[in-house]
Amino acid sequence: MLFPAEMQATWKTGLRDAVAPTLAALHQLPLSEITSQNSLSPAAVEKDSDEQTAELKRQLALLHSDLQQLRSQQNNQGLTERLFHPQLVQAARLLPDQQERWREAGWLNVGNEKVREKDWVLKSDRPLVDVGTDQKVNVDQLLLTNRQIVGQIDQVGRWSSTYRPLTDEQFRCPATILNRETGQRYDDLAGSLHGQGEPECSLEYIANTIPVSVGDLVVLADPDRRFPAPLLLGEVKTATVAQNNPFWEITVAPVTGDETLREVSVITERLNPVRLAVPTNETEKGARK
């Protein structure tokens, strides 16, 4: 496969910069230390070689993913601007004591019924975030932290909303496979990640024509490449194909995220201002009429 000259130059520069510190460090080592390192046992050399191979494979997968992203962007340059763009609404997960006081109306009991939160939020057992209809949040929108999907909006109140973790039985999300070895994504053949009320999730409707291996990543399906990088949902734990079944049977170890991190983002959508803008010549025509 031949790559553009400018891309080859970029990779060569990156490789040169990556190995430069190592070469400089080797020149500074005394000859005795270099000799002692070369006298490692065969088992130690083999282990070190395996680790280096694994790291090179990971870097190669990232390079493949970046290359595909560049190709997708080049192919989409001539397309019409999308009508909707993703927009992140900043939110925070309520701490346990905050949730308790909120549900007991400890902050709402001010003698005015109009300020009360919606009952379906207050009476739910699911965790809470501090945004609601006041921030134009809607049901089923995804929660994001550190490029990891950690939940999905369940019920929306005026100022707060409940959300379903990935393992919740009602969690559903379009998902696909990202091959850990090659960085290949299969957004056009996406399936659905299902919570099961257990520590593991299932990935449904992935065609058995797609290569799937244990350790492959499960990411949010994004055929339009709306996001600059894959949004992680989990990792393939088991993958089998039953006889005469057109789909894989896949169990997924979902990302757990850091529960101590309160800051999250709700993935919403906004109208693309480029599409809404009226061309100057059309404005002039309307004025003449």
C-alpha positions as CSV (number, residue, x, y, z in Angstrom):
1,M,0.0,0.0,0.0
2,L,1.4,3.4,-1.0
3,F,0.7,6.4,1.1
4,P,1.0,10.1,0.1
5,A,4.5,11.6,0.2
6,E,3.5,14.1,2.9
7,M,2.1,11.4,5.1
8,Q,5.3,9.3,4.7
9,A,7.4,12.3,5.6
10,T,5.2,12.9,8.7
11,W,5.6,9.3,9.9
12,K,9.4,9.3,9.3
13,T,9.7,12.5,11.3
14,G,7.6,10.9,14.1
15,L,9.7,7.7,14.2
16,R,13.0,9.7,14.2
17,D,11.8,11.9,17.1
18,A,10.6,8.8,19.0
19,V,14.0,6.9,18.8
20,A,16.2,10.0,19.2
21,P,16.0,10.0,23.1
22,T,16.8,6.3,23.2
23,L,19.9,6.7,21.0
24,A,21.1,9.6,23.0
25,A,20.7,7.6,26.3
26,L,22.6,4.7,24.8
27,H,25.6,7.0,23.9
28,Q,25.7,8.1,27.6
29,L,25.7,4.6,29.0
30,P,29.1,3.2,30.1
31,L,30.3,0.3,28.1
32,S,30.1,-2.0,31.1
33,E,26.4,-1.3,31.6
34,I,25.7,-2.0,27.9
35,T,27.6,-5.3,28.1
36,S,25.7,-6.4,31.3
37,Q,22.4,-5.7,29.6
38,N,23.4,-7.8,26.6
39,S,24.1,-10.7,28.9
40,L,20.4,-11.1,29.9
41,S,19.0,-14.6,30.1
42,P,17.1,-15.8,27.0
43,A,13.8,-15.8,29.0
44,A,14.3,-12.2,29.9
45,V,15.1,-11.2,26.3
46,E,12.0,-13.1,25.1
47,K,9.8,-11.3,27.6
48,D,11.2,-7.9,26.7
49,S,10.7,-8.7,23.0
50,D,7.0,-9.7,23.6
51,E,6.4,-6.4,25.4
52,Q,8.0,-4.4,22.6
53,T,5.9,-6.3,20.0
54,A,2.7,-5.6,21.9
55,E,3.5,-1.9,22.2
56,L,4.3,-1.8,18.5
57,K,1.0,-3.4,17.6
58,R,-0.9,-0.9,19.7
59,Q,0.9,2.0,18.0
60,L,0.2,0.5,14.6
61,A,-3.5,0.2,15.4
62,L,-3.6,3.8,16.4
63,L,-1.9,4.8,13.2
64,H,-4.4,2.8,11.2
65,S,-7.3,4.5,13.0
66,D,-5.8,7.9,12.4
67,L,-5.3,7.1,8.7
68,Q,-8.9,6.0,8.3
69,Q,-10.0,9.2,10.0
70,L,-8.0,11.3,7.6
71,R,-9.4,9.4,4.6
72,S,-13.0,9.8,5.9
73,Q,-12.4,13.6,6.4
74,Q,-11.1,13.9,2.9
75,N,-14.0,12.0,1.4
76,N,-16.5,14.1,3.3
77,Q,-15.0,17.5,2.3
78,G,-17.3,17.8,-0.6
79,L,-20.5,16.7,1.2
80,T,-23.2,19.0,2.4
81,E,-22.8,20.2,5.9
82,R,-24.8,18.1,8.4
83,L,-28.0,19.7,9.8
84,F,-27.2,18.5,13.3
85,H,-23.9,18.7,15.2
86,P,-23.1,17.0,18.6
87,Q,-22.9,19.4,21.5
88,L,-21.6,18.6,25.0
89,V,-23.6,19.9,28.0
90,Q,-21.5,19.9,31.1
91,A,-23.0,18.3,34.2
92,A,-22.1,16.7,37.6
93,R,-23.1,13.5,39.2
94,L,-24.8,14.2,42.6
95,L,-23.0,12.8,45.6
96,P,-25.0,10.3,47.8
97,D,-25.9,12.9,50.5
98,Q,-26.9,15.4,47.8
99,Q,-29.2,12.9,46.2
100,E,-30.8,12.1,49.5
101,R,-31.5,15.7,50.4
102,W,-32.7,16.4,46.8
103,R,-35.2,13.5,46.9
104,E,-36.4,14.5,50.4
105,A,-37.0,18.1,49.0
106,G,-34.5,19.4,51.5
107,W,-33.5,22.1,49.0
108,L,-37.0,22.4,47.5
109,N,-39.3,22.9,50.4
110,V,-39.6,26.7,50.2
111,G,-43.4,26.8,50.4
112,N,-44.0,27.2,46.7
113,E,-45.3,24.1,44.8
114,K,-44.1,25.5,41.5
115,V,-40.4,24.9,42.3
116,R,-40.8,21.2,43.1
117,E,-38.9,18.7,41.0
118,K,-40.7,16.1,39.0
119,D,-41.9,13.1,41.0
120,W,-40.5,10.6,38.5
121,V,-37.1,11.9,39.3
122,L,-37.5,12.2,43.0
123,K,-38.9,8.8,43.4
124,S,-36.4,6.9,41.2
125,D,-33.6,4.9,42.7
126,R,-31.2,5.6,39.8
127,P,-28.3,8.0,40.2
128,L,-28.7,11.7,39.4
129,V,-27.0,14.4,37.4
130,D,-27.6,18.1,37.9
131,V,-29.1,19.0,34.5
132,G,-32.6,18.7,33.2
133,T,-35.0,20.5,30.9
134,D,-33.4,23.8,31.9
135,Q,-30.4,22.6,29.8
136,K,-32.5,21.0,27.1
137,V,-31.5,17.5,28.1
138,N,-33.6,14.6,26.6
139,V,-34.2,11.0,27.5
140,D,-31.7,8.4,26.1
141,Q,-28.8,10.9,25.6
142,L,-25.4,9.5,26.5
143,L,-23.1,10.5,29.4
144,L,-19.5,10.9,28.6
145,T,-16.3,11.2,30.7
146,N,-12.8,11.0,29.4
147,R,-14.0,9.7,26.1
148,Q,-15.8,6.9,27.8
149,I,-19.5,6.3,27.7
150,V,-20.6,5.8,31.3
151,G,-24.4,6.0,31.1
152,Q,-27.6,7.2,29.5
153,I,-30.3,9.7,30.6
154,D,-33.3,7.9,31.9
155,Q,-35.8,10.5,33.3
156,V,-35.6,14.2,32.9
157,G,-36.8,16.7,35.5
158,R,-36.6,20.5,35.6
159,W,-33.2,20.8,37.1
160,S,-32.0,17.2,37.5
161,S,-32.1,13.9,35.6
162,T,-31.6,10.2,36.4
163,Y,-29.4,8.1,34.3
164,R,-28.8,4.4,33.5
165,P,-25.3,2.9,33.9
166,L,-24.1,0.7,31.1
167,T,-25.0,-2.5,33.0
168,D,-28.6,-1.4,33.6
169,E,-31.1,-3.7,31.9
170,Q,-32.7,-0.8,30.0
171,F,-29.4,0.5,28.6
172,R,-29.3,0.5,24.8
173,C,-26.7,2.1,22.6
174,P,-25.5,1.7,18.9
175,A,-22.1,0.1,19.0
176,T,-19.5,-1.5,16.8
177,I,-16.1,-3.3,16.9
178,L,-12.7,-1.6,16.8
179,N,-10.1,-4.1,15.9
180,R,-7.3,-3.8,18.4
181,E,-4.7,-5.1,16.0
182,T,-5.5,-3.0,12.9
183,G,-7.6,-0.1,14.2
184,Q,-10.3,-1.0,11.7
185,R,-13.8,0.1,12.7
186,Y,-17.1,-1.3,11.3
187,D,-19.5,1.6,11.7
188,D,-21.6,0.6,8.6
189,L,-22.3,-2.8,10.2
190,A,-23.1,-1.6,13.7
191,G,-25.0,-3.5,16.4
192,S,-26.4,-2.6,19.8
193,L,-24.9,-2.8,23.3
194,H,-27.4,-4.1,25.8
195,G,-27.1,-3.9,29.6
196,Q,-28.2,-7.0,31.4
197,G,-28.4,-6.0,35.0
198,E,-25.1,-7.9,35.5
199,P,-21.4,-7.0,35.5
200,E,-21.2,-7.8,31.8
201,C,-23.1,-6.5,28.8
202,S,-24.0,-8.1,25.5
203,L,-23.3,-6.8,22.0
204,E,-26.1,-7.8,19.7
205,Y,-26.6,-7.9,15.9
206,I,-22.9,-7.9,14.9
207,A,-22.7,-9.9,11.6
208,N,-20.5,-13.0,11.7
209,T,-18.7,-11.7,8.6
210,I,-16.9,-9.2,10.8
211,P,-13.7,-10.5,12.4
212,V,-14.0,-10.3,16.2
213,S,-11.5,-11.4,18.8
214,V,-11.3,-11.3,22.5
215,G,-9.7,-8.0,23.6
216,D,-11.1,-6.0,20.7
217,L,-12.7,-2.7,21.7
218,V,-16.4,-1.9,21.6
219,V,-17.0,1.8,20.7
220,L,-20.0,4.0,19.9
221,A,-21.1,3.5,16.3
222,D,-20.3,6.8,14.5
223,P,-20.7,6.3,10.7
224,D,-20.7,10.1,10.1
225,R,-17.5,10.5,12.1
226,R,-19.1,13.2,14.2
227,F,-16.6,12.8,17.0
228,P,-12.8,13.3,16.5
229,A,-11.9,10.0,18.3
230,P,-13.7,6.7,19.2
231,L,-15.9,6.8,22.3
232,L,-15.2,3.7,24.3
233,L,-17.9,1.4,25.7
234,G,-16.0,-1.6,26.7
235,E,-13.9,-4.6,25.6
236,V,-14.8,-8.0,24.1
237,K,-14.6,-10.7,26.7
238,T,-16.0,-13.6,24.8
239,A,-17.1,-14.1,21.2
240,T,-18.7,-17.1,19.6
241,V,-20.9,-18.0,16.6
242,A,-23.6,-20.6,17.0
243,Q,-24.4,-22.8,14.0
244,N,-26.7,-21.2,11.5
245,N,-26.6,-17.9,13.4
246,P,-25.8,-14.9,11.2
247,F,-24.7,-12.9,14.3
248,W,-21.9,-13.2,16.8
249,E,-22.7,-13.9,20.5
250,I,-20.5,-11.4,22.3
251,T,-20.1,-10.5,25.9
252,V,-18.6,-7.2,26.8
253,A,-16.7,-6.0,29.9
254,P,-18.0,-2.4,30.0
255,V,-15.9,0.5,31.0
256,T,-16.6,1.4,34.6
257,G,-15.1,4.8,34.6
258,D,-13.9,6.5,37.8
259,E,-17.0,6.9,40.0
260,T,-15.2,9.5,42.0
261,L,-15.1,11.8,39.0
262,R,-18.2,13.9,39.3
263,E,-17.8,15.9,36.1
264,V,-19.6,14.4,33.1
265,S,-20.9,15.6,29.7
266,V,-24.3,14.9,28.2
267,I,-24.1,14.4,24.4
268,T,-26.8,16.5,22.9
269,E,-27.4,17.9,19.4
270,R,-27.7,21.4,18.0
271,L,-28.6,22.8,14.6
272,N,-25.7,23.5,12.4
273,P,-25.4,27.3,12.1
274,V,-23.8,26.9,8.6
275,R,-27.0,25.3,7.3
276,L,-29.2,27.9,9.0
277,A,-27.3,30.8,7.5
278,V,-29.1,32.5,4.6
279,P,-26.9,33.3,1.6
280,T,-26.5,37.1,0.9
281,N,-28.1,36.9,-2.6
282,E,-31.2,35.2,-1.2
283,T,-31.5,37.9,1.5
284,E,-31.4,40.5,-1.2
285,K,-34.0,38.8,-3.3
286,G,-36.3,38.6,-0.3
287,A,-35.8,42.3,0.3
288,R,-36.7,43.2,-3.3
289,K,-40.0,41.3,-3.0
